[in-house]
Amino acid sequence: MKYSKLNLAKEAINHKGFVKKIPDIFRMVKYWKKGIYPMRSIDIILPLLGIVYIISPIDLIPEVAVPVLGVLDDLAVLYLVIPKLIKEVDKFLLWEVEQKINTGNTKIIDAQIIK
């Protein structure tokens, strides 16, 4: 059975929202830590540090002292972190589907995804 990379990408990503991708993030980190999923450390550590910064009560600009700027720094970090994390999760989901397909007797045809 033949699959194109375009069909694999559509099947893997399914355009879920960020909240629905949270279990995928945990699975991606688990596979990366075990050495199963190849990924540069910086591609996962920086987005996760950004999320920890948002969740933590310690801020560079506290919301209590400067209400508007305190929230804006958190929004700026989210603006930088979430797209990078979603991009990495989408790559992981594609990789995961390719691994499932490659375990059988299938052939994957390379295709270019054009936006």
All heavy atoms as an XYZ file, in Angstrom:
930
protein
N       0.846     -1.171      0.000
C       0.000      0.000      0.000
C       0.892      1.235      0.000
O       1.864      1.308      0.726
C      -0.890     -0.030      1.242
C      -1.796      1.172      1.352
S      -2.857      1.047      2.797
C      -4.199      0.136      2.091
N       0.567      2.229     -0.813
C       1.368      3.445     -0.919
C       0.670      4.604     -0.220
O      -0.536      4.739     -0.284
C       1.601      3.816     -2.377
C       2.470      2.842     -3.125
C       2.725      3.333     -4.524
C       3.604      2.354     -5.275
N       3.894      2.815     -6.618
N       1.459      5.423      0.459
C       0.961      6.633      1.112
C       1.805      7.808      0.638
O       3.008      7.668      0.473
C       1.086      6.534      2.638
C       0.161      5.548      3.272
C       0.547      4.246      3.499
C      -1.119      5.922      3.647
C      -0.307      3.340      4.089
C      -1.983      5.016      4.238
C      -1.561      3.728      4.456
O      -2.412      2.833      5.038
N       1.202      8.948      0.441
C       1.992     10.139      0.151
C       2.220     10.893      1.449
O       1.444     10.780      2.395
C       1.267     11.037     -0.858
O       0.155     11.648     -0.248
N       3.300     11.660      1.508
C       3.593     12.431      2.715
C       2.501     13.452      2.969
O       2.221     13.798      4.111
C       4.939     13.130      2.593
C       6.096     12.178      2.633
C       7.018     12.553      3.713
C       8.145     11.538      3.743
N       9.119     11.846      4.718
N       1.862     13.943      1.930
C       0.780     14.911      2.092
C      -0.388     14.269      2.846
O      -0.923     14.850      3.782
C       0.315     15.427      0.730
C      -0.804     16.450      0.727
C      -0.364     17.696      1.483
C      -1.187     16.805     -0.689
N      -0.769     13.063      2.456
C      -1.850     12.366      3.162
C      -1.456     12.025      4.593
O      -2.279     12.096      5.500
C      -2.244     11.098      2.411
C      -2.965     11.403      1.125
O      -3.519     12.486      0.964
N      -2.943     10.469      0.194
N      -0.179     11.665      4.795
C       0.290     11.381      6.150
C       0.209     12.627      7.021
O      -0.185     12.561      8.178
C       1.730     10.871      6.121
C       1.937      9.442      5.655
C       3.413      9.132      5.597
C       1.232      8.471      6.560
N       0.586     13.769      6.451
C       0.542     15.014      7.220
C      -0.888     15.354      7.602
O      -1.160     15.753      8.734
C       1.172     16.151      6.418
N      -1.804     15.205      6.676
C      -3.217     15.489      6.976
C      -3.740     14.562      8.065
O      -4.462     14.982      8.961
C      -4.068     15.336      5.715
C      -3.897     16.460      4.729
C      -4.757     16.220      3.511
C      -4.550     17.283      2.464
N      -5.333     17.017      1.254
N      -3.373     13.305      7.971
C      -3.842     12.327      8.957
C      -3.220     12.591     10.330
O      -3.881     12.473     11.357
C      -3.474     10.923      8.495
C      -3.901      9.823      9.433
C      -3.443      8.462      8.941
O      -3.294      8.279      7.730
O      -3.231      7.598      9.801
N      -1.947     12.980     10.347
C      -1.238     13.143     11.617
C      -1.666     14.392     12.356
O      -1.882     14.378     13.565
C       0.262     13.183     11.360
N      -1.796     15.482     11.655
C      -2.010     16.762     12.314
C      -3.473     16.972     12.679
O      -3.803     17.351     13.794
C      -1.481     17.906     11.418
C       0.033     17.751     11.264
C      -1.832     19.254     12.009
C       0.642     18.593     10.204
N      -4.370     16.758     11.763
C      -5.816     16.903     11.978
C      -6.215     18.259     12.557
O      -7.304     18.424     13.056
C      -6.353     15.806     12.908
C      -6.398     14.460     12.224
O      -6.555     14.375     11.014
N      -6.251     13.420     12.992
N      -5.330     19.209     12.549
C      -5.598     20.586     12.985
C      -6.351     20.669     14.302
O      -7.317     21.389     14.445
C      -6.341     21.352     11.884
C      -5.553     21.440     10.633
N      -4.419     22.193     10.524
C      -5.705     20.841      9.429
C      -3.918     22.065      9.314
N      -4.663     21.252      8.631
N      -5.874     19.906     15.287
C      -6.456     19.997     16.625
C      -6.002     21.305     17.263
O      -4.959     21.839     16.944
C      -5.989     18.825     17.484
C      -6.517     17.488     17.018
C      -6.242     16.424     18.041
C      -4.810     15.957     17.971
N      -4.511     14.872     18.903
N      -6.755     21.796     18.204
C      -6.379     22.996     18.936
C      -5.249     22.705     19.909
O      -4.903     21.550     20.169
N      -4.675     23.754     20.462
C      -3.531     23.596     21.350
C      -3.875     22.764     22.582
O      -3.100     21.911     23.000
C      -2.993     24.966     21.777
C      -1.855     24.872     22.731
C      -0.609     24.472     22.296
C      -2.023     25.160     24.079
C       0.452     24.354     23.170
C      -0.970     25.048     24.966
C       0.274     24.646     24.504
N      -5.030     22.998     23.154
C      -5.414     22.270     24.372
C      -5.524     20.773     24.088
O      -5.110     19.951     24.905
C      -6.739     22.827     24.938
C      -7.237     21.999     26.103
C      -6.566     24.280     25.352
N      -6.037     20.420     22.926
C      -6.157     19.002     22.586
C      -4.804     18.375     22.270
O      -4.684     17.161     22.252
C      -7.094     18.830     21.396
C      -8.537     19.141     21.730
C      -9.431     18.876     20.556
C     -10.880     19.187     20.910
N     -11.770     18.941     19.785
N      -3.785     19.206     22.007
C      -2.457     18.675     21.700
C      -1.591     18.497     22.949
O      -0.466     18.027     22.850
C      -1.739     19.600     20.715
C      -2.318     19.520     19.331
C      -1.496     20.293     18.342
C      -2.110     20.136     16.963
N      -1.317     20.781     15.939
N      -2.094     18.849     24.104
C      -1.299     18.729     25.329
C      -0.855     17.287     25.592
O       0.317     17.062     25.913
C      -2.046     19.348     26.526
C      -2.107     20.869     26.341
C      -1.380     18.992     27.856
C      -2.926     21.605     27.356
N      -1.718     16.276     25.438
C      -1.221     14.898     25.610
C      -0.127     14.542     24.597
O       0.805     13.805     24.918
C      -2.461     14.027     25.399
C      -3.616     14.925     25.643
C      -3.180     16.300     25.254
N      -0.229     15.103     23.374
C       0.801     14.852     22.369
C       2.131     15.476     22.779
O       3.192     14.918     22.499
C       0.364     15.411     21.009
C      -0.923     14.779     20.506
O      -1.154     13.587     20.820
O      -1.702     15.453     19.814
N       2.078     16.632     23.443
C       3.295     17.287     23.920
C       3.979     16.401     24.956
O       5.196     16.181     24.891
C       2.978     18.672     24.516
C       2.481     19.613     23.418
C       4.202     19.258     25.212
C       1.914     20.916     23.935
N       3.206     15.860     25.899
C       3.791     14.981     26.915
C       4.388     13.728     26.286
O       5.469     13.281     26.674
C       2.746     14.601     27.973
C       2.432     15.714     28.924
C       1.171     16.282     28.955
C       3.398     16.206     29.785
C       0.875     17.313     29.823
C       3.118     17.237     30.665
C       1.848     17.795     30.679
N       3.695     13.162     25.290
C       4.202     11.968     24.611
C       5.479     12.297     23.839
O       6.435     11.525     23.845
C       3.118     11.401     23.687
C       3.379      9.992     23.261
C       2.202      9.344     22.571
N       1.821     10.006     21.339
C       0.721     10.751     21.178
N      -0.112     10.908     22.179
N       0.444     11.318     20.021
N       5.517     13.472     23.197
C       6.697     13.889     22.440
C       7.902     14.047     23.365
O       8.995     13.571     23.053
C       6.415     15.208     21.710
C       7.605     15.767     20.967
S       7.250     17.304     20.102
C       7.020     18.435     21.466
N       7.696     14.690     24.512
C       8.790     14.880     25.466
C       9.268     13.527     25.995
O      10.477     13.293     26.139
C       8.358     15.820     26.611
C       9.391     15.842     27.721
C       8.111     17.221     26.079
N       8.333     12.621     26.262
C       8.701     11.291     26.767
C       9.554     10.541     25.738
O      10.593      9.981     26.081
C       7.438     10.491     27.101
C       7.723      9.122     27.697
C       6.460      8.426     28.103
C       5.860      7.751     26.890
N       4.711      6.897     27.198
N       9.148     10.562     24.475
C       9.909      9.881     23.426
C      11.265     10.548     23.216
O      12.261      9.878     22.957
C       9.140      9.866     22.112
C       7.999      8.872     22.055
C       7.661      8.070     23.135
C       7.236      8.732     20.912
C       6.616      7.172     23.070
C       6.190      7.842     20.840
C       5.893      7.051     21.914
O       4.862      6.167     21.844
N      11.300     11.880     23.316
C      12.560     12.603     23.149
C      13.533     12.254     24.273
O      14.719     12.044     24.035
C      12.286     14.108     23.100
C      13.509     14.941     23.160
C      14.470     15.069     22.197
C      13.922     15.767     24.253
N      15.446     15.930     22.631
C      15.143     16.364     23.880
C      13.380     16.055     25.495
C      15.814     17.241     24.718
C      14.053     16.926     26.332
C      15.246     17.507     25.934
N      13.026     12.192     25.522
C      13.881     11.862     26.662
C      14.430     10.439     26.560
O      15.549     10.174     26.971
C      13.117     12.044     27.972
C      12.986     13.491     28.388
C      12.128     13.697     29.610
C      12.465     12.804     30.753
N      11.634     13.039     31.950
N      13.625      9.526     26.021
C      14.075      8.143     25.865
C      15.017      7.974     24.680
O      15.619      6.921     24.515
C      12.876      7.215     25.676
C      12.063      6.993     26.922
C      10.937      6.021     26.653
C      10.137      5.749     27.902
N       9.029      4.801     27.624
N      15.120      8.988     23.821
C      15.977      8.901     22.649
C      15.302      8.277     21.444
O      15.950      7.988     20.442
N      14.008      8.065     21.517
C      13.262      7.460     20.411
C      12.975      8.489     19.326
O      13.113      8.210     18.139
C      11.950      6.837     20.926
C      12.258      5.734     21.936
C      11.106      6.307     19.778
C      11.039      5.211     22.672
N      12.579      9.687     19.740
C      12.225     10.745     18.784
C      13.403     11.701     18.621
O      13.837     12.328     19.596
C      10.989     11.504     19.266
C      10.594     12.659     18.374
C      10.266     12.452     17.052
C      10.555     13.949     18.865
C       9.907     13.501     16.233
C      10.185     15.010     18.062
C       9.871     14.770     16.739
O       9.524     15.820     15.937
N      13.947     11.819     17.402
C      15.088     12.711     17.187
C      14.637     14.166     17.091
O      13.819     14.523     16.244
C      15.657     12.227     15.851
C      14.486     11.656     15.129
C      13.579     11.087     16.200
N      15.165     14.998     17.984
C      14.814     16.415     17.970
C      15.937     17.173     18.661
O      16.541     16.669     19.615
C      13.491     16.633     18.720
C      13.049     18.062     18.789
S      11.414     18.290     19.527
C      11.469     17.321     20.989
N      16.191     18.393     18.181
C      17.187     19.228     18.843
C      16.650     19.647     20.211
O      15.471     19.958     20.351
C      17.487     20.476     18.024
C      18.145     20.191     16.705
C      18.486     21.417     15.932
N      17.694     22.584     16.330
C      17.821     23.780     15.809
N      18.683     23.985     14.862
N      17.071     24.775     16.221
N      17.519     19.670     21.181
C      17.109     20.014     22.550
C      16.514     21.409     22.632
O      15.535     21.633     23.339
C      18.304     19.918     23.494
O      18.804     18.612     23.508
N      17.088     22.346     21.916
C      16.640     23.738     21.982
C      15.213     23.887     21.464
O      14.472     24.766     21.908
C      17.626     24.658     21.226
C      17.427     26.113     21.609
C      17.498     24.519     19.733
C      18.113     26.473     22.861
N      14.807     23.016     20.533
C      13.463     23.103     19.948
C      12.366     22.735     20.932
O      11.213     23.107     20.728
C      13.355     22.209     18.709
C      14.166     22.735     17.542
O      14.473     23.943     17.539
O      14.496     21.948     16.639
N      12.695     22.024     21.988
C      11.677     21.671     22.981
C      11.888     22.392     24.304
O      10.930     22.758     24.977
C      11.606     20.137     23.190
C      10.389     19.754     24.025
C      12.852     19.602     23.835
C       9.087     20.040     23.381
N      13.142     22.633     24.661
C      13.416     23.248     25.958
C      12.930     24.692     26.013
O      12.297     25.101     26.996
C      14.911     23.135     26.307
C      15.252     21.666     26.565
C      15.265     23.996     27.507
C      16.715     21.387     26.757
N      13.195     25.484     24.984
C      12.766     26.889     25.003
C      11.250     27.052     25.078
O      10.767     27.834     25.901
C      13.336     27.642     23.797
C      14.808     28.024     23.900
C      15.266     28.753     22.649
C      15.093     28.847     25.123
N      10.465     26.349     24.271
C       9.008     26.480     24.432
C       8.502     26.033     25.801
O       7.627     26.670     26.380
C       8.436     25.597     23.327
C       9.495     25.521     22.310
C      10.784     25.576     23.064
N       9.082     24.972     26.336
C       8.651     24.511     27.657
C       9.046     25.506     28.747
O       8.281     25.727     29.691
C       9.217     23.119     27.943
C       8.644     21.994     27.081
C       9.306     20.675     27.419
C       7.144     21.896     27.208
N      10.208     26.119     28.627
C      10.598     27.158     29.590
C       9.656     28.356     29.506
O       9.333     28.970     30.523
C      12.036     27.602     29.351
C      13.124     26.662     29.843
C      14.500     27.199     29.460
C      13.025     26.439     31.327
N       9.215     28.685     28.286
C       8.254     29.778     28.124
C       6.939     29.478     28.817
O       6.354     30.350     29.476
N       6.471     28.247     28.709
C       5.217     27.875     29.361
C       5.389     27.878     30.882
O       4.499     28.321     31.600
C       4.726     26.509     28.837
C       4.268     26.680     27.390
C       3.612     25.952     29.699
C       3.846     25.439     26.704
N       6.531     27.407     31.354
C       6.796     27.444     32.793
C       6.817     28.895     33.279
O       6.309     29.201     34.358
C       8.117     26.711     33.122
C       8.570     26.985     34.546
C       7.958     25.225     32.888
N       7.386     29.805     32.492
C       7.414     31.223     32.857
C       5.997     31.786     32.987
O       5.692     32.536     33.899
C       8.206     32.023     31.822
C       8.147     33.511     32.047
C       8.920     34.107     33.023
C       7.303     34.317     31.285
C       8.867     35.469     33.247
C       7.240     35.683     31.494
C       8.028     36.256     32.474
O       7.956     37.608     32.686
N       5.122     31.406     32.067
C       3.738     31.888     32.097
C       3.017     31.353     33.340
O       2.283     32.081     34.003
C       2.979     31.442     30.822
C       3.610     32.032     29.589
C       1.511     31.802     30.904
C       3.596     33.521     29.530
N       3.240     30.103     33.665
C       2.539     29.474     34.785
C       3.081     29.946     36.129
O       2.320     30.096     37.087
C       2.644     27.932     34.671
C       1.884     27.454     33.442
C       2.113     27.252     35.911
C       2.093     26.000     33.124
N       4.382     30.216     36.196
C       4.999     30.536     37.485
C       4.526     31.892     38.012
O       4.223     32.798     37.249
C       6.527     30.541     37.359
O       6.945     31.700     36.674
N       4.496     32.037     39.329
C       4.078     33.313     39.917
C       5.180     34.382     39.855
O       4.918     35.552     40.092
C       3.758     32.949     41.366
C       4.554     31.733     41.632
C       4.668     30.994     40.330
N       6.405     33.976     39.514
C       7.520     34.927     39.422
C       7.563     35.493     38.009
O       7.629     34.748     37.035
C       8.849     34.230     39.768
C       8.780     33.650     41.167
C      10.015     35.197     39.615
C       9.930     32.740     41.516
N       7.524     36.821     37.890
C       7.554     37.498     36.595
C       8.627     38.564     36.592
O       8.997     39.100     37.640
C       6.207     38.184     36.307
C       5.166     37.221     35.755
O       5.562     36.163     35.257
O       3.979     37.555     35.827
N       9.086     38.913     35.400
C       9.993     40.052     35.272
C       9.252     41.352     35.562
O       9.768     42.247     36.219
C      10.602     40.101     33.869
C      11.575     38.971     33.519
C      12.022     39.093     32.068
C      12.766     38.978     34.443
N       8.037     41.436     35.046
C       7.177     42.595     35.300
C       5.921     42.060     35.988
O       5.036     41.510     35.335
C       6.810     43.322     33.990
C       8.071     43.726     33.239
C       5.952     44.543     34.289
C       7.808     44.289     31.860
N       5.815     42.194     37.317
C       4.664     41.628     38.033
C       3.353     42.319     37.664
O       3.313     43.522     37.444
C       4.998     41.866     39.498
C       6.357     42.439     39.562
C       6.783     42.805     38.193
N       2.294     41.522     37.583
C       0.975     42.057     37.256
C       0.443     42.981     38.345
O      -0.303     43.897     38.077
C      -0.035     40.920     37.016
C       0.118     40.216     35.691
C       1.146     39.091     35.732
O       1.692     38.798     36.806
O       1.426     38.520     34.672
N       0.849     42.732     39.581
C       0.367     43.537     40.696
C       0.959     44.946     40.639
O       0.258     45.931     40.851
C       0.715     42.861     42.044
C       0.309     43.732     43.209
C       0.065     41.493     42.128
N       2.249     45.051     40.310
C       2.924     46.353     40.305
C       2.524     47.179     39.085
O       2.201     48.352     39.206
C       4.433     46.158     40.339
N       2.568     46.569     37.927
C       2.243     47.267     36.677
C       1.227     46.395     35.925
O       1.608     45.533     35.136
C       3.503     47.490     35.821
C       3.196     48.342     34.608
C       4.622     48.095     36.645
N      -0.062     46.616     36.163
C      -1.080     45.695     35.641
C      -1.034     45.483     34.122
O      -1.086     44.355     33.661
C      -2.394     46.339     36.060
C      -2.062     47.232     37.186
C      -0.655     47.676     36.979
N      -0.941     46.523     33.349
C      -1.003     46.368     31.894
C       0.274     45.740     31.352
O       0.225     44.778     30.577
C      -1.269     47.731     31.213
C      -1.212     47.605     29.713
C      -2.614     48.286     31.661
N       1.428     46.255     31.754
C       2.694     45.712     31.262
C       2.958     44.311     31.800
O       3.593     43.501     31.118
C       3.845     46.646     31.627
C       3.865     47.986     30.900
C       5.035     48.825     31.386
C       3.935     47.792     29.407
N       2.488     44.021     32.980
C       2.671     42.685     33.545
C       1.974     41.612     32.740
O       2.493     40.513     32.561
N       0.818     41.940     32.231
C       0.083     40.986     31.388
C       0.683     40.942     29.991
O       0.756     39.879     29.367
C      -1.416     41.365     31.334
C      -2.157     40.504     30.341
C      -2.035     41.239     32.712
N       1.146     42.080     29.496
C       1.708     42.133     28.144
C       2.969     41.289     28.009
O       3.185     40.683     26.956
C       1.996     43.580     27.742
C       0.776     44.426     27.393
C       1.204     45.837     27.035
C      -0.004     43.816     26.244
N       3.804     41.227     29.035
C       5.005     40.390     28.914
C       4.628     38.912     28.845
O       5.234     38.141     28.100
C       6.017     40.684     30.024
C       5.675     40.032     31.347
O       4.483     39.955     31.670
O       6.616     39.617     32.063
N       3.597     38.502     29.594
C       3.125     37.120     29.494
C       2.547     36.829     28.115
O       2.791     35.766     27.537
C       2.068     36.828     30.562
C       2.663     36.765     31.956
O       3.904     36.674     32.069
O       1.887     36.815     32.931
N       1.788     37.766     27.569
C       1.228     37.583     26.228
C       2.318     37.526     25.166
O       2.213     36.757     24.201
C       0.232     38.692     25.914
C      -1.076     38.654     26.700
C      -1.935     39.869     26.350
C      -1.831     37.376     26.434
N       3.363     38.310     25.343
C       4.475     38.284     24.384
C       5.168     36.927     24.396
O       5.505     36.380     23.345
C       5.460     39.401     24.697
N       5.361     36.383     25.592
C       5.988     35.061     25.692
C       5.081     34.006     25.055
O       5.549     33.140     24.313
C       6.316     34.713     27.160
C       6.746     33.267     27.310
C       7.392     35.644     27.691
N       3.791     34.070     25.313
C       2.848     33.129     24.683
C       2.870     33.255     23.174
O       2.823     32.252     22.464
C       1.428     33.380     25.190
C       1.044     32.744     26.508
C      -0.373     33.143     26.885
C       1.163     31.244     26.441
N       2.941     34.478     22.675
C       2.962     34.726     21.229
C       4.182     34.066     20.584
O       4.104     33.591     19.454
C       2.969     36.237     20.975
C       3.043     36.613     19.521
C       1.918     36.502     18.709
C       4.219     37.069     18.963
C       1.972     36.847     17.370
C       4.288     37.414     17.630
C       3.164     37.298     16.841
O       3.236     37.636     15.516
N       5.291     34.020     21.297
C       6.503     33.412     20.758
C       6.552     31.900     20.970
O       7.080     31.166     20.146
C       7.733     34.051     21.403
C       7.941     35.530     21.116
C       9.079     36.072     21.963
C       8.213     35.759     19.646
N       5.990     31.428     22.059
C       6.143     30.032     22.456
C       5.133     29.094     21.793
O       5.503     28.041     21.278
C       6.042     29.918     23.998
C       5.840     28.504     24.446
C       7.277     30.507     24.630
N       3.871     29.465     21.790
C       2.812     28.559     21.319
C       2.999     28.148     19.855
O       2.929     26.949     19.551
C       1.413     29.165     21.560
C       1.169     29.363     23.055
C       0.320     28.316     20.939
C       1.163     28.100     23.874
N       3.253     29.071     18.921
C       3.450     28.620     17.534
C       4.631     27.665     17.373
O       4.547     26.698     16.622
C       3.679     29.919     16.755
C       3.064     30.973     17.584
C       3.237     30.536     18.998
N       5.719     27.920     18.086
C       6.884     27.038     18.004
C       6.554     25.656     18.552
O       6.916     24.638     17.961
C       8.048     27.660     18.783
C       9.289     26.833     18.830
C       9.913     26.719     17.477
C      11.247     25.981     17.579
N      11.694     25.528     16.282
N       5.846     25.614     19.654
C       5.483     24.337     20.258
C       4.511     23.561     19.366
O       4.654     22.350     19.187
C       4.891     24.562     21.647
C       4.762     23.352     22.544
C       6.105     22.654     22.733
C       4.214     23.754     23.890
N       3.544     24.241     18.791
C       2.593     23.577     17.892
C       3.312     23.038     16.661
O       3.030     21.929     16.204
C       1.445     24.535     17.510
C       0.524     24.728     18.715
C       0.655     24.008     16.317
C      -0.590     25.708     18.498
N       4.260     23.802     16.139
C       5.037     23.347     14.975
C       5.803     22.071     15.315
O       5.829     21.125     14.520
C       5.993     24.457     14.542
C       6.842     24.120     13.364
C       7.752     25.286     13.024
C       8.745     24.899     11.956
N       9.703     25.974     11.691
N       6.414     22.030     16.488
C       7.154     20.839     16.902
C       6.231     19.642     17.131
O       6.572     18.523     16.783
C       7.969     21.126     18.167
C       9.117     22.075     17.948
C      10.097     21.619     16.877
O      10.386     20.407     16.799
O      10.565     22.473     16.124
N       5.062     19.886     17.698
C       4.110     18.794     17.916
C       3.606     18.253     16.583
O       3.458     17.040     16.411
C       2.935     19.253     18.818
C       1.830     18.216     18.849
C       3.424     19.510     20.218
N       3.367     19.144     15.623
C       2.932     18.685     14.301
C       4.009     17.831     13.629
O       3.703     16.809     13.012
C       2.566     19.874     13.415
C       1.277     20.549     13.852
O       0.518     19.943     14.643
O       1.031     21.689     13.414
N       5.280     18.223     13.779
C       6.375     17.404     13.244
C       6.398     16.041     13.933
O       6.621     15.020     13.284
C       7.719     18.099     13.466
C       7.986     19.256     12.570
C       9.357     19.834     12.907
C       9.657     21.102     12.171
N      10.975     21.659     12.565
N       6.177     16.049     15.246
C       6.171     14.798     16.006
C       5.040     13.887     15.552
O       5.234     12.688     15.383
C       6.059     15.079     17.509
C       5.783     13.845     18.319
C       6.758     12.901     18.518
C       4.524     13.638     18.874
C       6.507     11.758     19.273
C       4.269     12.513     19.620
C       5.258     11.564     19.826
N       3.844     14.457     15.363
C       2.703     13.644     14.938
C       2.942     13.039     13.564
O       2.587     11.885     13.312
C       1.426     14.472     14.960
C       0.941     14.895     16.348
C      -0.248     15.838     16.228
C       0.602     13.693     17.198
N       3.557     13.796     12.672
C       3.895     13.271     11.357
C       4.914     12.144     11.488
O       4.771     11.092     10.860
C       4.434     14.391     10.458
C       4.868     13.987      9.069
C       3.695     13.395      8.293
C       5.437     15.173      8.323
N       5.923     12.342     12.318
C       6.937     11.316     12.544
C       6.305     10.052     13.117
O       6.641      8.939     12.710
C       8.006     11.858     13.494
C       9.010     10.834     13.909
C      10.135     10.462     13.233
C       8.972     10.029     15.093
N      10.800      9.497     13.935
C      10.112      9.204     15.086
C       8.095      9.948     16.168
C      10.383      8.307     16.100
C       8.376      9.038     17.177
C       9.499      8.234     17.137
N       5.373     10.242     14.054
C       4.728      9.106     14.703
C       3.921      8.273     13.701
O       3.980      7.047     13.709
C       3.831      9.620     15.824
C       3.393      8.596     16.803
C       2.647      9.219     17.972
O       1.756     10.077     17.754
O       2.954      8.835     19.105
N       3.203      8.942     12.828
C       2.432      8.217     11.808
C       3.370      7.512     10.847
O       3.118      6.368     10.449
C       1.475      9.181     11.063
C       0.862      8.510      9.858
C       0.395      9.669     11.995
N       4.471      8.163     10.463
C       5.439      7.511      9.580
C       6.017      6.260     10.226
O       6.232      5.248      9.552
C       6.572      8.479      9.224
C       6.179      9.533      8.231
C       7.323     10.502      7.939
O       8.356     10.463      8.645
O       7.173     11.290      7.009
N       6.273      6.310     11.536
C       6.795      5.143     12.232
C       5.789      3.995     12.218
O       6.162      2.848     12.039
C       7.172      5.489     13.682
C       8.287      6.488     13.801
C       9.539      6.070     13.074
O      10.031      4.955     13.261
N      10.065      6.934     12.233
N       4.511      4.317     12.400
C       3.475      3.288     12.365
C       3.348      2.684     10.974
O       3.178      1.487     10.818
C       2.132      3.862     12.810
C       2.067      4.177     14.284
C       0.745      4.802     14.648
C       0.720      5.224     16.104
N      -0.496      5.954     16.460
N       3.434      3.533      9.957
C       3.317      3.064      8.577
C       4.534      2.220      8.199
O       4.409      1.194      7.538
C       3.171      4.261      7.609
C       1.897      5.052      7.897
C       3.213      3.818      6.158
C       0.624      4.295      7.662
N       5.731      2.634      8.621
C       6.968      1.941      8.241
C       7.119      0.581      8.907
O       7.932     -0.217      8.466
C       8.189      2.807      8.561
C       8.317      3.966      7.598
O       7.832      3.906      6.479
N       8.972      5.017      8.040
N       6.363      0.324      9.945
C       6.473     -0.982     10.587
C       5.826     -2.073      9.733
O       6.183     -3.226      9.854
C       5.825     -0.984     11.988
O       4.457     -0.601     11.874
C       6.563     -0.050     12.920
N       4.904     -1.694      8.873
C       4.246     -2.655      7.996
C       4.971     -2.780      6.669
O       6.120     -2.382      6.503
N       4.292     -3.307      5.687
C       4.839     -3.496      4.351
C       4.366     -2.374      3.439
O       3.760     -2.611      2.410
C       4.376     -4.841      3.788
C       5.523     -5.681      3.316
O       6.657     -5.222      3.297
N       5.226     -6.907      2.941
N       4.626     -1.148      3.796
C       4.129     -0.011      3.039
C       5.294      0.814      2.514
O       6.423      0.708      2.975
C       3.245      0.897      3.914
O       4.006      1.319      5.037
C       2.014      0.166      4.379
N       4.989      1.647      1.550
C       5.994      2.513      0.953
C       5.492      3.947      1.033
O       4.346      4.233      0.702
C       6.229      2.117     -0.506
C       7.297      2.931     -1.183
C       7.513      2.480     -2.601
C       8.579      3.331     -3.236
N       8.801      2.953     -4.640
N       6.377      4.861      1.466
C       5.997      6.275      1.577
C       6.624      7.033      0.408
O       7.828      6.904      0.139
C       6.482      6.873      2.908
C       5.775      6.157      4.056
C       6.221      8.359      2.959
C       6.239      6.578      5.407
N       5.821      7.809     -0.261
C       6.283      8.613     -1.386
C       6.457     10.045     -0.892
O       5.569     10.598     -0.268
C       5.247      8.592     -2.536
C       5.011      7.150     -2.981
C       5.718      9.457     -3.687
C       3.836      7.006     -3.905
N       7.637     10.633     -1.148
C       7.880     12.006     -0.735
C       7.023     12.959     -1.555
O       6.825     12.788     -2.753
C       9.357     12.397     -0.951
C      10.246     11.783      0.099
O       9.745     11.509      1.196
O      11.438     11.581     -0.185
N       6.494     13.960     -0.873
C       5.698     15.002     -1.517
C       5.981     16.312     -0.797
O       6.328     16.327      0.371
C       4.205     14.675     -1.452
N       5.815     17.380     -1.507
C       6.045     18.691     -0.916
C       4.700     19.299     -0.551
O       3.778     19.296     -1.345
C       6.768     19.590     -1.912
C       7.120     20.948     -1.362
C       7.880     21.784     -2.384
O       8.061     21.393     -3.498
N       8.320     22.946     -1.960
N       4.615     19.841      0.675
C       3.399     20.488      1.125
C       3.528     21.970      0.812
O       4.445     22.637      1.257
C       3.169     20.288      2.632
C       3.026     18.792      2.919
C       1.952     21.050      3.105
C       2.948     18.476      4.389
N       2.592     22.485      0.020
C       2.615     23.886     -0.391
C       1.451     24.597      0.275
O       0.325     24.151      0.209
C       2.504     24.010     -1.930
C       3.658     23.278     -2.588
C       2.469     25.474     -2.333
C       3.556     23.211     -4.086
N       1.768     25.702      0.940
C       0.709     26.459      1.626
C       0.087     27.456      0.676
O       0.645     28.013     -0.159
C       1.284     27.200      2.822
C       1.706     26.264      3.906
C       2.191     27.042      5.092
C       2.609     26.092      6.199
N       3.066     26.779      7.360
